[in-house]
Amino acid sequence: MVNAGKQSTLKSSNVPKGHVAVYVGELQKKRFVVPISYLNHPLFIDLLNIAEQEFGFNHPMGGLTIPCKEDAFINLTTQLRAS
């Protein structure tokens, strides 16, 4: 059995340098790995601000949690990749 600290380390080691893992979804959270540069994009910042206003910074997943529809997140990241 892997303890919680070691499990967290294993998950974070699966994130390539220059990227960050985020958990997205309203009920069931899905893990996405996105470039850190997205965190500075105005559209992504808007999404983070909405999540903060609605849910604060309590992230039970142990990482950045964005409680929006998965489809909306995928559409946003597709736009960011194209820009």
PDB file of N, CA, C and O in Angstrom:
ATOM      1  N   MET A   1       0.843  -1.178   0.000  1.00  0.00           N
ATOM      2  CA  MET A   1       0.000   0.000   0.000  1.00  0.00           C
ATOM      3  C   MET A   1       0.889   1.243   0.000  1.00  0.00           C
ATOM      4  O   MET A   1       1.859   1.312   0.755  1.00  0.00           O
ATOM      5  N   VAL A   2       0.564   2.219  -0.840  1.00  0.00           N
ATOM      6  CA  VAL A   2       1.330   3.449  -0.941  1.00  0.00           C
ATOM      7  C   VAL A   2       0.703   4.480  -0.019  1.00  0.00           C
ATOM      8  O   VAL A   2      -0.511   4.685  -0.054  1.00  0.00           O
ATOM      9  N   ASN A   3       1.524   5.140   0.814  1.00  0.00           N
ATOM     10  CA  ASN A   3       0.960   6.143   1.709  1.00  0.00           C
ATOM     11  C   ASN A   3       0.595   7.397   0.925  1.00  0.00           C
ATOM     12  O   ASN A   3       1.044   7.571  -0.208  1.00  0.00           O
ATOM     13  N   ALA A   4      -0.214   8.270   1.516  1.00  0.00           N
ATOM     14  CA  ALA A   4      -0.751   9.446   0.828  1.00  0.00           C
ATOM     15  C   ALA A   4       0.349  10.370   0.317  1.00  0.00           C
ATOM     16  O   ALA A   4       0.244  10.888  -0.795  1.00  0.00           O
ATOM     17  N   GLY A   5       1.392  10.587   1.097  1.00  0.00           N
ATOM     18  CA  GLY A   5       2.476  11.469   0.671  1.00  0.00           C
ATOM     19  C   GLY A   5       3.207  10.924  -0.540  1.00  0.00           C
ATOM     20  O   GLY A   5       3.525  11.660  -1.474  1.00  0.00           O
ATOM     21  N   LYS A   6       3.466   9.640  -0.514  1.00  0.00           N
ATOM     22  CA  LYS A   6       4.153   8.997  -1.642  1.00  0.00           C
ATOM     23  C   LYS A   6       3.256   8.993  -2.871  1.00  0.00           C
ATOM     24  O   LYS A   6       3.737   9.209  -3.983  1.00  0.00           O
ATOM     25  N   GLN A   7       1.959   8.753  -2.691  1.00  0.00           N
ATOM     26  CA  GLN A   7       1.019   8.749  -3.807  1.00  0.00           C
ATOM     27  C   GLN A   7       0.971  10.122  -4.457  1.00  0.00           C
ATOM     28  O   GLN A   7       0.948  10.222  -5.684  1.00  0.00           O
ATOM     29  N   SER A   8       0.955  11.173  -3.660  1.00  0.00           N
ATOM     30  CA  SER A   8       0.966  12.534  -4.188  1.00  0.00           C
ATOM     31  C   SER A   8       2.231  12.793  -5.000  1.00  0.00           C
ATOM     32  O   SER A   8       2.176  13.422  -6.056  1.00  0.00           O
ATOM     33  N   THR A   9       3.369  12.308  -4.507  1.00  0.00           N
ATOM     34  CA  THR A   9       4.631  12.466  -5.217  1.00  0.00           C
ATOM     35  C   THR A   9       4.598  11.723  -6.544  1.00  0.00           C
ATOM     36  O   THR A   9       5.099  12.227  -7.549  1.00  0.00           O
ATOM     37  N   LEU A  10       4.014  10.528  -6.559  1.00  0.00           N
ATOM     38  CA  LEU A  10       3.925   9.757  -7.794  1.00  0.00           C
ATOM     39  C   LEU A  10       3.071  10.479  -8.823  1.00  0.00           C
ATOM     40  O   LEU A  10       3.428  10.517 -10.000  1.00  0.00           O
ATOM     41  N   LYS A  11       1.945  11.054  -8.400  1.00  0.00           N
ATOM     42  CA  LYS A  11       1.080  11.775  -9.320  1.00  0.00           C
ATOM     43  C   LYS A  11       1.787  13.001  -9.873  1.00  0.00           C
ATOM     44  O   LYS A  11       1.721  13.261 -11.074  1.00  0.00           O
ATOM     45  N   SER A  12       2.464  13.759  -9.017  1.00  0.00           N
ATOM     46  CA  SER A  12       3.118  14.973  -9.479  1.00  0.00           C
ATOM     47  C   SER A  12       4.283  14.662 -10.403  1.00  0.00           C
ATOM     48  O   SER A  12       4.635  15.486 -11.248  1.00  0.00           O
ATOM     49  N   SER A  13       4.893  13.480 -10.258  1.00  0.00           N
ATOM     50  CA  SER A  13       6.001  13.140 -11.130  1.00  0.00           C
ATOM     51  C   SER A  13       5.520  12.816 -12.546  1.00  0.00           C
ATOM     52  O   SER A  13       6.329  12.762 -13.472  1.00  0.00           O
ATOM     53  N   ASN A  14       4.232  12.602 -12.722  1.00  0.00           N
ATOM     54  CA  ASN A  14       3.671  12.347 -14.039  1.00  0.00           C
ATOM     55  C   ASN A  14       3.382  13.628 -14.805  1.00  0.00           C
ATOM     56  O   ASN A  14       2.878  13.578 -15.927  1.00  0.00           O
ATOM     57  N   VAL A  15       3.692  14.760 -14.219  1.00  0.00           N
ATOM     58  CA  VAL A  15       3.448  16.048 -14.863  1.00  0.00           C
ATOM     59  C   VAL A  15       4.766  16.529 -15.467  1.00  0.00           C
ATOM     60  O   VAL A  15       5.741  16.744 -14.747  1.00  0.00           O
ATOM     61  N   PRO A  16       4.792  16.700 -16.799  1.00  0.00           N
ATOM     62  CA  PRO A  16       6.027  17.158 -17.435  1.00  0.00           C
ATOM     63  C   PRO A  16       6.427  18.550 -16.966  1.00  0.00           C
ATOM     64  O   PRO A  16       5.581  19.343 -16.553  1.00  0.00           O
ATOM     65  N   LYS A  17       7.697  18.835 -17.032  1.00  0.00           N
ATOM     66  CA  LYS A  17       8.199  20.160 -16.666  1.00  0.00           C
ATOM     67  C   LYS A  17       7.491  21.209 -17.523  1.00  0.00           C
ATOM     68  O   LYS A  17       7.309  21.031 -18.728  1.00  0.00           O
ATOM     69  N   GLY A  18       7.098  22.303 -16.877  1.00  0.00           N
ATOM     70  CA  GLY A  18       6.411  23.377 -17.590  1.00  0.00           C
ATOM     71  C   GLY A  18       4.908  23.175 -17.695  1.00  0.00           C
ATOM     72  O   GLY A  18       4.229  23.903 -18.419  1.00  0.00           O
ATOM     73  N   HIS A  19       4.387  22.188 -16.974  1.00  0.00           N
ATOM     74  CA  HIS A  19       2.959  21.893 -16.995  1.00  0.00           C
ATOM     75  C   HIS A  19       2.423  21.816 -15.566  1.00  0.00           C
ATOM     76  O   HIS A  19       3.189  21.750 -14.604  1.00  0.00           O
ATOM     77  N   VAL A  20       1.113  21.827 -15.448  1.00  0.00           N
ATOM     78  CA  VAL A  20       0.465  21.726 -14.145  1.00  0.00           C
ATOM     79  C   VAL A  20      -0.759  20.822 -14.299  1.00  0.00           C
ATOM     80  O   VAL A  20      -1.428  20.837 -15.333  1.00  0.00           O
ATOM     81  N   ALA A  21      -1.042  20.037 -13.261  1.00  0.00           N
ATOM     82  CA  ALA A  21      -2.227  19.185 -13.267  1.00  0.00           C
ATOM     83  C   ALA A  21      -3.390  19.964 -12.664  1.00  0.00           C
ATOM     84  O   ALA A  21      -3.243  20.620 -11.633  1.00  0.00           O
ATOM     85  N   VAL A  22      -4.539  19.886 -13.315  1.00  0.00           N
ATOM     86  CA  VAL A  22      -5.758  20.491 -12.790  1.00  0.00           C
ATOM     87  C   VAL A  22      -6.854  19.427 -12.806  1.00  0.00           C
ATOM     88  O   VAL A  22      -6.858  18.525 -13.644  1.00  0.00           O
ATOM     89  N   TYR A  23      -7.768  19.556 -11.870  1.00  0.00           N
ATOM     90  CA  TYR A  23      -8.893  18.631 -11.778  1.00  0.00           C
ATOM     91  C   TYR A  23     -10.141  19.383 -12.185  1.00  0.00           C
ATOM     92  O   TYR A  23     -10.455  20.434 -11.627  1.00  0.00           O
ATOM     93  N   VAL A  24     -10.857  18.837 -13.167  1.00  0.00           N
ATOM     94  CA  VAL A  24     -11.982  19.531 -13.774  1.00  0.00           C
ATOM     95  C   VAL A  24     -13.227  18.663 -13.710  1.00  0.00           C
ATOM     96  O   VAL A  24     -13.171  17.452 -13.928  1.00  0.00           O
ATOM     97  N   GLY A  25     -14.349  19.297 -13.408  1.00  0.00           N
ATOM     98  CA  GLY A  25     -15.626  18.603 -13.424  1.00  0.00           C
ATOM     99  C   GLY A  25     -16.534  19.134 -12.335  1.00  0.00           C
ATOM    100  O   GLY A  25     -16.083  19.727 -11.355  1.00  0.00           O
ATOM    101  N   GLU A  26     -17.812  18.910 -12.526  1.00  0.00           N
ATOM    102  CA  GLU A  26     -18.782  19.385 -11.543  1.00  0.00           C
ATOM    103  C   GLU A  26     -18.983  18.357 -10.429  1.00  0.00           C
ATOM    104  O   GLU A  26     -18.893  18.703  -9.251  1.00  0.00           O
ATOM    105  N   LEU A  27     -19.247  17.130 -10.777  1.00  0.00           N
ATOM    106  CA  LEU A  27     -19.419  16.091  -9.759  1.00  0.00           C
ATOM    107  C   LEU A  27     -18.193  15.197  -9.689  1.00  0.00           C
ATOM    108  O   LEU A  27     -17.560  15.083  -8.640  1.00  0.00           O
ATOM    109  N   GLN A  28     -17.865  14.576 -10.785  1.00  0.00           N
ATOM    110  CA  GLN A  28     -16.691  13.710 -10.832  1.00  0.00           C
ATOM    111  C   GLN A  28     -15.552  14.486 -11.485  1.00  0.00           C
ATOM    112  O   GLN A  28     -15.710  15.019 -12.583  1.00  0.00           O
ATOM    113  N   LYS A  29     -14.429  14.548 -10.824  1.00  0.00           N
ATOM    114  CA  LYS A  29     -13.291  15.333 -11.311  1.00  0.00           C
ATOM    115  C   LYS A  29     -12.390  14.484 -12.196  1.00  0.00           C
ATOM    116  O   LYS A  29     -12.087  13.333 -11.881  1.00  0.00           O
ATOM    117  N   LYS A  30     -11.966  15.078 -13.315  1.00  0.00           N
ATOM    118  CA  LYS A  30     -11.031  14.417 -14.225  1.00  0.00           C
ATOM    119  C   LYS A  30      -9.745  15.232 -14.234  1.00  0.00           C
ATOM    120  O   LYS A  30      -9.777  16.463 -14.220  1.00  0.00           O
ATOM    121  N   ARG A  31      -8.630  14.544 -14.257  1.00  0.00           N
ATOM    122  CA  ARG A  31      -7.320  15.199 -14.209  1.00  0.00           C
ATOM    123  C   ARG A  31      -6.858  15.549 -15.623  1.00  0.00           C
ATOM    124  O   ARG A  31      -6.873  14.711 -16.524  1.00  0.00           O
ATOM    125  N   PHE A  32      -6.445  16.811 -15.797  1.00  0.00           N
ATOM    126  CA  PHE A  32      -5.878  17.292 -17.049  1.00  0.00           C
ATOM    127  C   PHE A  32      -4.506  17.872 -16.755  1.00  0.00           C
ATOM    128  O   PHE A  32      -4.286  18.428 -15.679  1.00  0.00           O
ATOM    129  N   VAL A  33      -3.598  17.750 -17.684  1.00  0.00           N
ATOM    130  CA  VAL A  33      -2.273  18.353 -17.555  1.00  0.00           C
ATOM    131  C   VAL A  33      -2.179  19.414 -18.642  1.00  0.00           C
ATOM    132  O   VAL A  33      -2.294  19.118 -19.832  1.00  0.00           O
ATOM    133  N   VAL A  34      -1.966  20.666 -18.209  1.00  0.00           N
ATOM    134  CA  VAL A  34      -1.930  21.791 -19.144  1.00  0.00           C
ATOM    135  C   VAL A  34      -0.625  22.562 -18.975  1.00  0.00           C
ATOM    136  O   VAL A  34      -0.012  22.523 -17.908  1.00  0.00           O
ATOM    137  N   PRO A  35      -0.200  23.260 -20.023  1.00  0.00           N
ATOM    138  CA  PRO A  35       1.008  24.088 -19.902  1.00  0.00           C
ATOM    139  C   PRO A  35       0.813  25.192 -18.863  1.00  0.00           C
ATOM    140  O   PRO A  35      -0.276  25.754 -18.737  1.00  0.00           O
ATOM    141  N   ILE A  36       1.866  25.492 -18.131  1.00  0.00           N
ATOM    142  CA  ILE A  36       1.812  26.555 -17.124  1.00  0.00           C
ATOM    143  C   ILE A  36       1.450  27.895 -17.769  1.00  0.00           C
ATOM    144  O   ILE A  36       0.838  28.747 -17.125  1.00  0.00           O
ATOM    145  N   SER A  37       1.823  28.080 -19.021  1.00  0.00           N
ATOM    146  CA  SER A  37       1.531  29.346 -19.708  1.00  0.00           C
ATOM    147  C   SER A  37       0.036  29.646 -19.746  1.00  0.00           C
ATOM    148  O   SER A  37      -0.354  30.810 -19.833  1.00  0.00           O
ATOM    149  N   TYR A  38      -0.806  28.618 -19.682  1.00  0.00           N
ATOM    150  CA  TYR A  38      -2.255  28.846 -19.673  1.00  0.00           C
ATOM    151  C   TYR A  38      -2.677  29.665 -18.455  1.00  0.00           C
ATOM    152  O   TYR A  38      -3.652  30.414 -18.513  1.00  0.00           O
ATOM    153  N   LEU A  39      -1.947  29.523 -17.364  1.00  0.00           N
ATOM    154  CA  LEU A  39      -2.308  30.225 -16.128  1.00  0.00           C
ATOM    155  C   LEU A  39      -2.229  31.740 -16.274  1.00  0.00           C
ATOM    156  O   LEU A  39      -2.816  32.468 -15.473  1.00  0.00           O
ATOM    157  N   ASN A  40      -1.514  32.220 -17.281  1.00  0.00           N
ATOM    158  CA  ASN A  40      -1.404  33.664 -17.517  1.00  0.00           C
ATOM    159  C   ASN A  40      -2.331  34.163 -18.611  1.00  0.00           C
ATOM    160  O   ASN A  40      -2.375  35.365 -18.872  1.00  0.00           O
ATOM    161  N   HIS A  41      -3.068  33.276 -19.255  1.00  0.00           N
ATOM    162  CA  HIS A  41      -3.957  33.680 -20.343  1.00  0.00           C
ATOM    163  C   HIS A  41      -5.247  34.265 -19.760  1.00  0.00           C
ATOM    164  O   HIS A  41      -5.815  33.698 -18.827  1.00  0.00           O
ATOM    165  N   PRO A  42      -5.717  35.402 -20.308  1.00  0.00           N
ATOM    166  CA  PRO A  42      -6.924  36.053 -19.768  1.00  0.00           C
ATOM    167  C   PRO A  42      -8.148  35.138 -19.681  1.00  0.00           C
ATOM    168  O   PRO A  42      -8.896  35.223 -18.707  1.00  0.00           O
ATOM    169  N   LEU A  43      -8.375  34.276 -20.658  1.00  0.00           N
ATOM    170  CA  LEU A  43      -9.537  33.374 -20.599  1.00  0.00           C
ATOM    171  C   LEU A  43      -9.411  32.375 -19.458  1.00  0.00           C
ATOM    172  O   LEU A  43     -10.392  32.076 -18.777  1.00  0.00           O
ATOM    173  N   PHE A  44      -8.204  31.859 -19.251  1.00  0.00           N
ATOM    174  CA  PHE A  44      -7.982  30.900 -18.175  1.00  0.00           C
ATOM    175  C   PHE A  44      -8.077  31.612 -16.825  1.00  0.00           C
ATOM    176  O   PHE A  44      -8.615  31.058 -15.866  1.00  0.00           O
ATOM    177  N   ILE A  45      -7.561  32.821 -16.751  1.00  0.00           N
ATOM    178  CA  ILE A  45      -7.651  33.606 -15.510  1.00  0.00           C
ATOM    179  C   ILE A  45      -9.107  33.865 -15.157  1.00  0.00           C
ATOM    180  O   ILE A  45      -9.484  33.784 -13.988  1.00  0.00           O
ATOM    181  N   ASP A  46      -9.936  34.179 -16.160  1.00  0.00           N
ATOM    182  CA  ASP A  46     -11.371  34.376 -15.909  1.00  0.00           C
ATOM    183  C   ASP A  46     -11.994  33.118 -15.309  1.00  0.00           C
ATOM    184  O   ASP A  46     -12.762  33.193 -14.350  1.00  0.00           O
ATOM    185  N   LEU A  47     -11.659  31.969 -15.879  1.00  0.00           N
ATOM    186  CA  LEU A  47     -12.182  30.702 -15.369  1.00  0.00           C
ATOM    187  C   LEU A  47     -11.739  30.469 -13.924  1.00  0.00           C
ATOM    188  O   LEU A  47     -12.537  30.041 -13.090  1.00  0.00           O
ATOM    189  N   LEU A  48     -10.480  30.749 -13.630  1.00  0.00           N
ATOM    190  CA  LEU A  48      -9.974  30.579 -12.259  1.00  0.00           C
ATOM    191  C   LEU A  48     -10.653  31.545 -11.289  1.00  0.00           C
ATOM    192  O   LEU A  48     -10.962  31.175 -10.156  1.00  0.00           O
ATOM    193  N   ASN A  49     -10.884  32.778 -11.731  1.00  0.00           N
ATOM    194  CA  ASN A  49     -11.561  33.759 -10.874  1.00  0.00           C
ATOM    195  C   ASN A  49     -12.989  33.330 -10.552  1.00  0.00           C
ATOM    196  O   ASN A  49     -13.443  33.471  -9.417  1.00  0.00           O
ATOM    197  N   ILE A  50     -13.687  32.812 -11.541  1.00  0.00           N
ATOM    198  CA  ILE A  50     -15.055  32.330 -11.311  1.00  0.00           C
ATOM    199  C   ILE A  50     -15.035  31.175 -10.316  1.00  0.00           C
ATOM    200  O   ILE A  50     -15.852  31.131  -9.396  1.00  0.00           O
ATOM    201  N   ALA A  51     -14.101  30.240 -10.498  1.00  0.00           N
ATOM    202  CA  ALA A  51     -13.986  29.104  -9.579  1.00  0.00           C
ATOM    203  C   ALA A  51     -13.671  29.582  -8.162  1.00  0.00           C
ATOM    204  O   ALA A  51     -14.222  29.062  -7.192  1.00  0.00           O
ATOM    205  N   GLU A  52     -12.784  30.575  -8.042  1.00  0.00           N
ATOM    206  CA  GLU A  52     -12.426  31.112  -6.726  1.00  0.00           C
ATOM    207  C   GLU A  52     -13.629  31.766  -6.060  1.00  0.00           C
ATOM    208  O   GLU A  52     -13.888  31.531  -4.879  1.00  0.00           O
ATOM    209  N   GLN A  53     -14.366  32.584  -6.806  1.00  0.00           N
ATOM    210  CA  GLN A  53     -15.525  33.278  -6.243  1.00  0.00           C
ATOM    211  C   GLN A  53     -16.595  32.300  -5.780  1.00  0.00           C
ATOM    212  O   GLN A  53     -17.241  32.495  -4.750  1.00  0.00           O
ATOM    213  N   GLU A  54     -16.765  31.244  -6.566  1.00  0.00           N
ATOM    214  CA  GLU A  54     -17.819  30.297  -6.263  1.00  0.00           C
ATOM    215  C   GLU A  54     -17.424  29.293  -5.186  1.00  0.00           C
ATOM    216  O   GLU A  54     -18.251  28.907  -4.361  1.00  0.00           O
ATOM    217  N   PHE A  55     -16.153  28.866  -5.191  1.00  0.00           N
ATOM    218  CA  PHE A  55     -15.754  27.764  -4.325  1.00  0.00           C
ATOM    219  C   PHE A  55     -14.578  28.056  -3.419  1.00  0.00           C
ATOM    220  O   PHE A  55     -14.228  27.212  -2.593  1.00  0.00           O
ATOM    221  N   GLY A  56     -13.949  29.226  -3.540  1.00  0.00           N
ATOM    222  CA  GLY A  56     -12.804  29.545  -2.703  1.00  0.00           C
ATOM    223  C   GLY A  56     -11.593  28.714  -3.073  1.00  0.00           C
ATOM    224  O   GLY A  56     -11.477  28.225  -4.197  1.00  0.00           O
ATOM    225  N   PHE A  57     -10.696  28.559  -2.121  1.00  0.00           N
ATOM    226  CA  PHE A  57      -9.462  27.827  -2.386  1.00  0.00           C
ATOM    227  C   PHE A  57      -9.417  26.486  -1.675  1.00  0.00           C
ATOM    228  O   PHE A  57      -8.331  25.949  -1.458  1.00  0.00           O
ATOM    229  N   ASN A  58     -10.549  25.938  -1.312  1.00  0.00           N
ATOM    230  CA  ASN A  58     -10.603  24.631  -0.674  1.00  0.00           C
ATOM    231  C   ASN A  58     -10.572  23.570  -1.775  1.00  0.00           C
ATOM    232  O   ASN A  58     -11.576  23.338  -2.449  1.00  0.00           O
ATOM    233  N   HIS A  59      -9.417  22.929  -1.953  1.00  0.00           N
ATOM    234  CA  HIS A  59      -9.250  21.960  -3.025  1.00  0.00           C
ATOM    235  C   HIS A  59      -9.045  20.568  -2.443  1.00  0.00           C
ATOM    236  O   HIS A  59      -7.914  20.176  -2.155  1.00  0.00           O
ATOM    237  N   PRO A  60     -10.134  19.815  -2.267  1.00  0.00           N
ATOM    238  CA  PRO A  60     -10.031  18.496  -1.655  1.00  0.00           C
ATOM    239  C   PRO A  60      -9.215  17.500  -2.476  1.00  0.00           C
ATOM    240  O   PRO A  60      -8.777  16.483  -1.938  1.00  0.00           O
ATOM    241  N   MET A  61      -9.004  17.764  -3.750  1.00  0.00           N
ATOM    242  CA  MET A  61      -8.232  16.850  -4.586  1.00  0.00           C
ATOM    243  C   MET A  61      -6.734  17.007  -4.336  1.00  0.00           C
ATOM    244  O   MET A  61      -5.938  16.191  -4.802  1.00  0.00           O
ATOM    245  N   GLY A  62      -6.348  18.042  -3.610  1.00  0.00           N
ATOM    246  CA  GLY A  62      -4.935  18.265  -3.335  1.00  0.00           C
ATOM    247  C   GLY A  62      -4.240  19.024  -4.440  1.00  0.00           C
ATOM    248  O   GLY A  62      -3.016  19.155  -4.425  1.00  0.00           O
ATOM    249  N   GLY A  63      -4.987  19.521  -5.386  1.00  0.00           N
ATOM    250  CA  GLY A  63      -4.426  20.287  -6.497  1.00  0.00           C
ATOM    251  C   GLY A  63      -5.406  21.346  -6.916  1.00  0.00           C
ATOM    252  O   GLY A  63      -6.408  21.587  -6.243  1.00  0.00           O
ATOM    253  N   LEU A  64      -5.119  21.972  -8.016  1.00  0.00           N
ATOM    254  CA  LEU A  64      -5.994  23.018  -8.542  1.00  0.00           C
ATOM    255  C   LEU A  64      -7.267  22.359  -9.066  1.00  0.00           C
ATOM    256  O   LEU A  64      -7.212  21.526  -9.971  1.00  0.00           O
ATOM    257  N   THR A  65      -8.411  22.733  -8.497  1.00  0.00           N
ATOM    258  CA  THR A  65      -9.691  22.153  -8.890  1.00  0.00           C
ATOM    259  C   THR A  65     -10.547  23.221  -9.549  1.00  0.00           C
ATOM    260  O   THR A  65     -10.751  24.303  -8.998  1.00  0.00           O
ATOM    261  N   ILE A  66     -11.050  22.899 -10.751  1.00  0.00           N
ATOM    262  CA  ILE A  66     -11.895  23.829 -11.493  1.00  0.00           C
ATOM    263  C   ILE A  66     -13.255  23.159 -11.678  1.00  0.00           C
ATOM    264  O   ILE A  66     -13.394  22.246 -12.492  1.00  0.00           O
ATOM    265  N   PRO A  67     -14.263  23.615 -10.918  1.00  0.00           N
ATOM    266  CA  PRO A  67     -15.571  22.966 -10.960  1.00  0.00           C
ATOM    267  C   PRO A  67     -16.436  23.483 -12.117  1.00  0.00           C
ATOM    268  O   PRO A  67     -17.436  24.165 -11.896  1.00  0.00           O
ATOM    269  N   CYS A  68     -16.046  23.154 -13.337  1.00  0.00           N
ATOM    270  CA  CYS A  68     -16.855  23.531 -14.494  1.00  0.00           C
ATOM    271  C   CYS A  68     -17.092  22.272 -15.321  1.00  0.00           C
ATOM    272  O   CYS A  68     -16.517  21.217 -15.049  1.00  0.00           O
ATOM    273  N   LYS A  69     -17.938  22.397 -16.325  1.00  0.00           N
ATOM    274  CA  LYS A  69     -18.202  21.253 -17.192  1.00  0.00           C
ATOM    275  C   LYS A  69     -16.938  20.906 -17.963  1.00  0.00           C
ATOM    276  O   LYS A  69     -16.211  21.777 -18.439  1.00  0.00           O
ATOM    277  N   GLU A  70     -16.705  19.619 -18.070  1.00  0.00           N
ATOM    278  CA  GLU A  70     -15.518  19.132 -18.766  1.00  0.00           C
ATOM    279  C   GLU A  70     -15.471  19.651 -20.210  1.00  0.00           C
ATOM    280  O   GLU A  70     -14.409  20.041 -20.697  1.00  0.00           O
ATOM    281  N   ASP A  71     -16.609  19.654 -20.883  1.00  0.00           N
ATOM    282  CA  ASP A  71     -16.684  20.138 -22.266  1.00  0.00           C
ATOM    283  C   ASP A  71     -16.263  21.598 -22.370  1.00  0.00           C
ATOM    284  O   ASP A  71     -15.557  21.977 -23.304  1.00  0.00           O
ATOM    285  N   ALA A  72     -16.691  22.414 -21.416  1.00  0.00           N
ATOM    286  CA  ALA A  72     -16.325  23.833 -21.420  1.00  0.00           C
ATOM    287  C   ALA A  72     -14.815  23.991 -21.251  1.00  0.00           C
ATOM    288  O   ALA A  72     -14.202  24.827 -21.915  1.00  0.00           O
ATOM    289  N   PHE A  73     -14.216  23.199 -20.372  1.00  0.00           N
ATOM    290  CA  PHE A  73     -12.771  23.261 -20.156  1.00  0.00           C
ATOM    291  C   PHE A  73     -12.017  22.826 -21.408  1.00  0.00           C
ATOM    292  O   PHE A  73     -11.035  23.459 -21.795  1.00  0.00           O
ATOM    293  N   ILE A  74     -12.469  21.761 -22.035  1.00  0.00           N
ATOM    294  CA  ILE A  74     -11.830  21.276 -23.256  1.00  0.00           C
ATOM    295  C   ILE A  74     -11.938  22.319 -24.363  1.00  0.00           C
ATOM    296  O   ILE A  74     -10.975  22.547 -25.095  1.00  0.00           O
ATOM    297  N   ASN A  75     -13.103  22.954 -24.491  1.00  0.00           N
ATOM    298  CA  ASN A  75     -13.265  24.023 -25.487  1.00  0.00           C
ATOM    299  C   ASN A  75     -12.296  25.180 -25.219  1.00  0.00           C
ATOM    300  O   ASN A  75     -11.690  25.717 -26.146  1.00  0.00           O
ATOM    301  N   LEU A  76     -12.159  25.553 -23.962  1.00  0.00           N
ATOM    302  CA  LEU A  76     -11.252  26.644 -23.591  1.00  0.00           C
ATOM    303  C   LEU A  76      -9.800  26.288 -23.933  1.00  0.00           C
ATOM    304  O   LEU A  76      -9.088  27.094 -24.532  1.00  0.00           O
ATOM    305  N   THR A  77      -9.367  25.091 -23.554  1.00  0.00           N
ATOM    306  CA  THR A  77      -7.979  24.720 -23.816  1.00  0.00           C
ATOM    307  C   THR A  77      -7.729  24.550 -25.320  1.00  0.00           C
ATOM    308  O   THR A  77      -6.613  24.775 -25.790  1.00  0.00           O
ATOM    309  N   THR A  78      -8.736  24.164 -26.056  1.00  0.00           N
ATOM    310  CA  THR A  78      -8.600  24.082 -27.518  1.00  0.00           C
ATOM    311  C   THR A  78      -8.385  25.487 -28.094  1.00  0.00           C
ATOM    312  O   THR A  78      -7.554  25.675 -28.982  1.00  0.00           O
ATOM    313  N   GLN A  79      -9.127  26.459 -27.591  1.00  0.00           N
ATOM    314  CA  GLN A  79      -8.936  27.866 -28.028  1.00  0.00           C
ATOM    315  C   GLN A  79      -7.554  28.361 -27.675  1.00  0.00           C
ATOM    316  O   GLN A  79      -6.918  29.048 -28.475  1.00  0.00           O
ATOM    317  N   LEU A  80      -7.079  28.024 -26.492  1.00  0.00           N
ATOM    318  CA  LEU A  80      -5.763  28.486 -26.056  1.00  0.00           C
ATOM    319  C   LEU A  80      -4.657  27.875 -26.904  1.00  0.00           C
ATOM    320  O   LEU A  80      -3.677  28.546 -27.229  1.00  0.00           O
ATOM    321  N   ARG A  81      -4.810  26.617 -27.258  1.00  0.00           N
ATOM    322  CA  ARG A  81      -3.809  25.972 -28.113  1.00  0.00           C
ATOM    323  C   ARG A  81      -3.759  26.617 -29.493  1.00  0.00           C
ATOM    324  O   ARG A  81      -2.691  26.725 -30.096  1.00  0.00           O
ATOM    325  N   ALA A  82      -4.921  27.047 -29.992  1.00  0.00           N
ATOM    326  CA  ALA A  82      -4.998  27.645 -31.326  1.00  0.00           C
ATOM    327  C   ALA A  82      -4.475  29.073 -31.363  1.00  0.00           C
ATOM    328  O   ALA A  82      -4.133  29.581 -32.431  1.00  0.00           O
ATOM    329  N   SER A  83      -4.410  29.726 -30.201  1.00  0.00           N
ATOM    330  CA  SER A  83      -3.977  31.140 -30.191  1.00  0.00           C
ATOM    331  C   SER A  83      -2.473  31.283 -30.088  1.00  0.00           C
ATOM    332  O   SER A  83      -1.960  32.402 -30.068  1.00  0.00           O
TER     333      SER A  83
END
